[in-house]
Amino acid sequence: MSDIMARATAYANSFNASGGFNNPALNPQATAEASKNQRDAFAQIKQVLAQFGLPASLSDWAWTMIQNNAPANQVLLDLYERPEFKTRFPAIEARRNAGLAPIDPATYVAYEHHAQQLAKAAGLPPGFLTKEYTDRLLTADISTAELDERIKNGYQKVAEADQATRDAFRQYFGVNGDQALAAWFLDPAVAEPILEEQATMAGLAGAAHNTFGGWLDKTRVQELAKAGYDVDRAKSGFEHLAETSALYQESISETKDMTIESQGLSATFLLPGSPDPTSPSIPQHWQVDPMVTETAAEAKAAIENRRSGRTAAFKGGGGLASDKDGIALGTGD
């Protein structure tokens, strides 16, 4: 844009300095050529402004300034203050007022195109990423790299996941439907690392549900995510918990309450503490004893004590014994 303005201004200034159309040295052919050059210069300004989505009225305004010998840099400075320009590029002034790094119209338009391409590739709901939404992202200084992360490692990670993961995200964060999901992950007010963690949490909860049923407490899943676990890293641990789930169901002779969600997760993934005992929507045998505060080492010891106790009971004659599933039927002598 600045290059076109500079060339048009240089031409107009040179033409005006020579007397313009009142120059007696101009013959009819030269006059016609000058008229053509003026039309070409004006057309270039109009074309460039149109490419940036600016109205034709600004072309008339800019050309009038140029003909009045305004320098190119002054035309550009004044252009930024025009209401038509501010309406088209509101984030430029908003960023300036917020003390953020300035951006020019070319960068603005490139960002808009990139965002639309991302939205289409990711399957965001049609019409979701409006100009107003893109203006908000630019105003909040959401870079194209961060926008990529929000869409690929946030929105797509949940939107394209299995039903259990989507259900977990809805339960944990109250977000239902792709439109709401897109708005959640592209909200400039929420930091991108938090959004990625939330997507990971939903994936972990969905994987756990698919492996051994029930829904893990949100706080407990967050501990897994903060400990660096994702679905792939947690897979073998979840499978182990499913295989040994009977260990967490007390027999008549066992008095200690143990749950998959408390001791099971602590021992398997080396997590501290226990989950919220008031957490809803988990199976009855997962209900957490609020007094359970074992460390990971203590949880592992408690599980091993139960396993060995069941094995000893079986060897001692009749009753229940432990196998890889935690429990088996046996008969005494």
C-alpha positions as CSV (number, residue, x, y, z in Angstrom):
1,M,0.0,0.0,0.0
2,S,2.7,2.5,0.9
3,D,4.6,1.8,-2.3
4,I,1.5,2.6,-4.4
5,M,0.9,5.7,-2.4
6,A,4.5,6.8,-2.8
7,R,4.5,6.3,-6.6
8,A,1.1,8.1,-7.0
9,T,2.3,10.9,-4.8
10,A,5.6,11.3,-6.7
11,Y,3.8,11.4,-10.0
12,A,1.2,13.9,-8.8
13,N,3.8,16.1,-7.2
14,S,6.0,16.1,-10.3
15,F,3.0,16.8,-12.5
16,N,1.8,19.7,-10.3
17,A,5.3,21.2,-10.1
18,S,5.4,21.4,-13.8
19,G,2.2,23.4,-13.9
20,G,-0.2,20.5,-14.3
21,F,-2.7,20.8,-17.1
22,N,-2.0,24.6,-17.3
23,N,1.5,24.0,-18.5
24,P,1.8,25.7,-21.9
25,A,4.4,23.2,-23.0
26,L,1.8,20.4,-23.0
27,N,0.6,19.6,-26.5
28,P,-2.7,17.6,-27.0
29,Q,-0.8,14.3,-27.1
30,A,1.1,15.2,-23.9
31,T,-2.2,16.3,-22.3
32,A,-3.8,13.0,-23.2
33,E,-0.8,11.1,-21.9
34,A,-0.9,13.0,-18.6
35,S,-4.6,12.4,-18.2
36,K,-4.0,8.6,-18.8
37,N,-1.3,8.6,-16.2
38,Q,-3.5,10.3,-13.7
39,R,-6.3,7.8,-14.3
40,D,-3.8,4.9,-14.0
41,A,-2.5,6.3,-10.7
42,F,-6.0,6.7,-9.3
43,A,-7.0,3.2,-10.5
44,Q,-4.0,1.7,-8.8
45,I,-4.9,3.4,-5.5
46,K,-8.5,2.3,-5.8
47,Q,-7.4,-1.3,-6.6
48,V,-5.0,-1.5,-3.7
49,L,-7.5,-0.1,-1.2
50,A,-10.2,-2.5,-2.5
51,Q,-7.8,-5.5,-2.0
52,F,-7.7,-4.5,1.7
53,G,-11.4,-4.4,1.9
54,L,-11.6,-0.6,2.0
55,P,-14.4,1.4,0.4
56,A,-14.1,3.4,-2.8
57,S,-14.7,6.6,-0.9
58,L,-11.2,6.4,0.5
59,S,-9.7,6.3,-3.0
60,D,-11.4,9.6,-3.8
61,W,-10.1,11.0,-0.4
62,A,-6.6,9.8,-1.0
63,W,-6.4,11.1,-4.5
64,T,-7.6,14.5,-3.5
65,M,-4.9,14.6,-0.8
66,I,-2.2,13.6,-3.3
67,Q,-3.3,16.2,-5.8
68,N,-3.1,18.8,-3.0
69,N,0.6,17.9,-2.7
70,A,0.3,15.9,0.5
71,P,3.4,13.6,1.0
72,A,2.8,9.9,0.8
73,N,3.6,9.2,4.4
74,Q,1.1,11.9,5.5
75,V,-1.6,10.3,3.3
76,L,-0.9,7.0,5.0
77,L,-0.9,8.5,8.5
78,D,-4.2,10.3,7.8
79,L,-5.6,7.1,6.2
80,Y,-5.2,5.2,9.6
81,E,-7.4,7.9,11.2
82,R,-10.2,7.7,8.8
83,P,-13.4,6.1,10.2
84,E,-13.7,3.7,7.2
85,F,-10.2,2.4,7.9
86,K,-10.8,2.0,11.7
87,T,-14.0,0.1,10.9
88,R,-12.2,-2.3,8.6
89,F,-9.1,-2.8,10.8
90,P,-10.3,-2.1,14.4
91,A,-7.5,-4.3,15.9
92,I,-4.8,-1.9,14.6
93,E,-5.9,0.9,16.9
94,A,-6.9,-1.5,19.7
95,R,-3.4,-3.0,19.7
96,R,-1.8,0.5,19.7
97,N,-3.9,1.5,22.7
98,A,-2.9,-1.6,24.5
99,G,0.8,-1.1,23.9
100,L,1.1,-4.2,21.7
101,A,3.4,-4.5,18.7
102,P,1.9,-2.6,15.7
103,I,0.6,-4.5,12.6
104,D,-0.1,-3.1,9.1
105,P,-3.0,-3.9,6.9
106,A,-1.1,-6.5,4.9
107,T,-0.3,-8.5,8.1
108,Y,-3.9,-8.1,9.2
109,V,-5.3,-9.5,5.9
110,A,-2.8,-12.3,5.9
111,Y,-3.9,-13.3,9.4
112,E,-7.6,-13.3,8.3
113,H,-6.8,-15.6,5.4
114,H,-4.7,-17.9,7.5
115,A,-7.5,-18.1,10.2
116,Q,-10.1,-18.9,7.6
117,Q,-7.9,-21.6,6.0
118,L,-7.4,-23.2,9.5
119,A,-11.1,-23.1,10.3
120,K,-12.0,-24.8,7.0
121,A,-9.3,-27.5,7.4
122,A,-10.2,-28.2,11.0
123,G,-13.9,-28.4,10.2
124,L,-15.0,-25.5,12.5
125,P,-18.7,-24.9,12.3
126,P,-19.5,-22.9,9.1
127,G,-19.6,-19.2,9.7
128,F,-18.1,-19.4,13.2
129,L,-14.9,-17.5,12.5
130,T,-16.4,-14.2,11.6
131,K,-14.5,-11.0,10.9
132,E,-15.5,-9.8,14.4
133,Y,-14.1,-12.9,16.0
134,T,-10.8,-12.5,14.0
135,D,-10.6,-8.9,15.2
136,R,-10.9,-10.1,18.8
137,L,-8.1,-12.6,18.3
138,L,-5.8,-10.0,16.8
139,T,-6.7,-7.5,19.5
140,A,-5.7,-10.1,22.1
141,D,-2.4,-10.7,20.4
142,I,-3.2,-14.4,19.5
143,S,-0.5,-15.2,17.0
144,T,-1.0,-17.5,14.0
145,A,1.1,-20.2,15.7
146,E,-1.0,-20.0,18.9
147,L,-4.2,-20.1,16.8
148,D,-2.9,-23.3,15.1
149,E,-2.3,-24.8,18.6
150,R,-5.7,-23.9,19.9
151,I,-7.4,-25.5,16.9
152,K,-5.3,-28.5,16.4
153,N,-4.4,-29.4,20.0
154,G,-7.6,-28.1,21.5
155,Y,-10.7,-28.0,19.4
156,Q,-9.9,-30.9,17.0
157,K,-8.6,-33.0,19.8
158,V,-12.0,-33.0,21.4
159,A,-14.3,-32.5,18.4
160,E,-12.8,-35.5,16.5
161,A,-12.5,-37.7,19.6
162,D,-14.8,-40.6,20.5
163,Q,-18.1,-40.0,22.3
164,A,-16.7,-40.8,25.8
165,T,-14.1,-38.0,25.4
166,R,-16.8,-35.5,24.2
167,D,-19.0,-36.6,27.1
168,A,-16.2,-36.0,29.6
169,F,-15.5,-32.5,28.2
170,R,-19.2,-31.7,28.5
171,Q,-19.4,-33.0,32.1
172,Y,-16.2,-31.3,33.2
173,F,-16.6,-27.9,31.5
174,G,-20.3,-27.6,30.6
175,V,-19.6,-27.3,26.8
176,N,-22.0,-29.0,24.5
177,G,-21.9,-29.0,20.7
178,D,-19.3,-28.0,18.1
179,Q,-20.3,-24.3,18.1
180,A,-19.8,-24.0,21.8
181,L,-16.6,-26.1,21.6
182,A,-15.1,-23.8,19.0
183,A,-16.0,-20.8,21.1
184,W,-14.4,-22.4,24.1
185,F,-11.0,-23.1,22.5
186,L,-10.8,-19.8,20.6
187,D,-11.7,-17.6,23.5
188,P,-8.8,-15.1,23.7
189,A,-9.5,-14.6,27.4
190,V,-8.3,-18.2,28.2
191,A,-4.6,-19.0,28.0
192,E,-3.7,-21.7,25.4
193,P,-1.9,-24.0,27.8
194,I,-5.0,-24.2,30.0
195,L,-7.1,-25.2,27.0
196,E,-4.6,-27.9,25.9
197,E,-4.7,-29.3,29.4
198,Q,-8.5,-29.4,29.4
199,A,-8.5,-31.3,26.1
200,T,-6.0,-33.8,27.5
201,M,-8.1,-34.2,30.6
202,A,-11.2,-35.0,28.5
203,G,-9.1,-37.5,26.5
204,L,-7.9,-39.2,29.7
205,A,-11.3,-39.4,31.2
206,G,-12.8,-40.8,28.0
207,A,-10.0,-43.4,27.8
208,A,-10.5,-44.4,31.4
209,H,-14.3,-44.7,30.9
210,N,-13.8,-46.9,27.8
211,T,-11.3,-49.1,29.7
212,F,-13.0,-49.7,33.0
213,G,-16.2,-47.7,33.1
214,G,-17.4,-44.9,35.2
215,W,-16.2,-41.3,35.1
216,L,-13.1,-40.1,37.0
217,D,-13.3,-37.1,39.2
218,K,-12.2,-33.9,37.4
219,T,-9.6,-33.0,40.0
220,R,-8.1,-36.5,39.7
221,V,-7.9,-36.3,36.0
222,Q,-6.3,-32.9,36.2
223,E,-3.6,-34.4,38.4
224,L,-2.9,-37.0,35.7
225,A,-2.6,-34.3,33.1
226,K,-0.3,-32.1,35.2
227,A,1.9,-35.1,35.9
228,G,2.5,-35.3,32.1
229,Y,0.1,-38.1,31.2
230,D,-1.8,-38.2,28.0
231,V,-4.0,-41.0,26.6
232,D,-1.0,-42.9,25.1
233,R,1.1,-42.7,28.3
234,A,-1.9,-43.6,30.5
235,K,-3.1,-46.5,28.4
236,S,-1.2,-49.4,30.0
237,G,-2.0,-48.0,33.5
238,F,-5.7,-47.9,32.8
239,E,-5.6,-51.5,31.4
240,H,-3.8,-52.6,34.6
241,L,-6.5,-51.0,36.7
242,A,-9.2,-52.8,34.7
243,E,-7.5,-56.1,35.1
244,T,-7.1,-55.7,38.9
245,S,-10.5,-53.9,39.5
246,A,-11.7,-56.7,41.8
247,L,-9.1,-55.7,44.4
248,Y,-11.0,-52.5,45.0
249,Q,-14.2,-54.3,46.0
250,E,-14.1,-55.3,49.6
251,S,-15.0,-58.8,50.7
252,I,-17.0,-59.4,53.9
253,S,-13.8,-59.9,55.9
254,E,-12.0,-56.8,54.6
255,T,-12.6,-53.5,56.5
256,K,-10.4,-51.1,54.6
257,D,-12.2,-49.1,51.9
258,M,-10.1,-48.8,48.7
259,T,-11.1,-47.4,45.3
260,I,-9.7,-47.3,41.8
261,E,-10.0,-43.5,41.8
262,S,-8.0,-43.1,45.1
263,Q,-5.5,-45.8,45.8
264,G,-5.7,-47.3,42.3
265,L,-4.7,-44.0,40.5
266,S,-2.2,-43.1,43.3
267,A,-0.4,-46.4,43.1
268,T,-0.5,-46.9,39.3
269,F,0.5,-43.3,38.3
270,L,2.3,-42.2,41.5
271,L,-0.2,-39.5,42.3
272,P,-0.6,-37.9,45.7
273,G,-3.7,-37.8,47.9
274,S,-7.3,-38.7,47.0
275,P,-10.1,-37.2,44.9
276,D,-13.1,-35.2,46.0
277,P,-15.4,-37.5,48.0
278,T,-18.5,-35.6,46.9
279,S,-17.8,-36.2,43.2
280,P,-21.0,-37.3,41.4
281,S,-21.5,-39.8,38.5
282,I,-19.0,-42.4,39.5
283,P,-19.9,-46.1,40.4
284,Q,-20.8,-46.8,44.0
285,H,-17.6,-48.9,44.6
286,W,-15.6,-45.8,43.6
287,Q,-17.1,-43.6,46.3
288,V,-14.2,-42.0,48.0
289,D,-13.5,-42.2,51.7
290,P,-12.7,-38.6,52.7
291,M,-10.2,-40.0,55.3
292,V,-8.1,-41.7,52.5
293,T,-5.0,-39.6,52.3
294,E,-2.3,-42.2,51.4
295,T,0.7,-41.2,49.4
296,A,1.5,-43.2,46.3
297,A,3.8,-45.5,48.3
298,E,1.2,-46.1,51.0
299,A,-1.5,-46.8,48.4
300,K,0.8,-49.4,46.7
301,A,1.4,-51.0,50.1
302,A,-2.3,-51.2,50.9
303,I,-3.1,-52.8,47.6
304,E,-0.3,-55.3,48.0
305,N,-1.5,-56.1,51.5
306,R,-4.9,-56.9,50.1
307,R,-3.5,-59.0,47.3
308,S,-1.3,-61.0,49.6
309,G,-4.0,-61.3,52.2
310,R,-6.4,-62.9,49.7
311,T,-3.6,-65.2,48.4
312,A,-2.9,-66.3,52.0
313,A,-6.6,-66.9,52.7
314,F,-6.8,-69.1,49.7
315,K,-3.7,-71.1,50.6
316,G,-4.9,-71.4,54.1
317,G,-8.0,-73.2,53.0
318,G,-11.1,-72.1,51.1
319,G,-12.5,-68.7,50.3
320,L,-11.2,-66.0,48.1
321,A,-7.8,-65.8,46.5
322,S,-6.1,-63.3,44.3
323,D,-5.2,-63.8,40.6
324,K,-4.3,-61.2,38.0
325,D,-7.8,-59.9,38.2
326,G,-7.5,-59.5,41.9
327,I,-9.9,-62.2,43.0
328,A,-10.7,-65.8,42.4
329,L,-12.9,-68.5,43.9
330,G,-11.2,-71.4,45.8
331,T,-12.2,-74.3,48.0
332,G,-10.7,-75.4,51.2
333,D,-9.5,-78.8,52.2
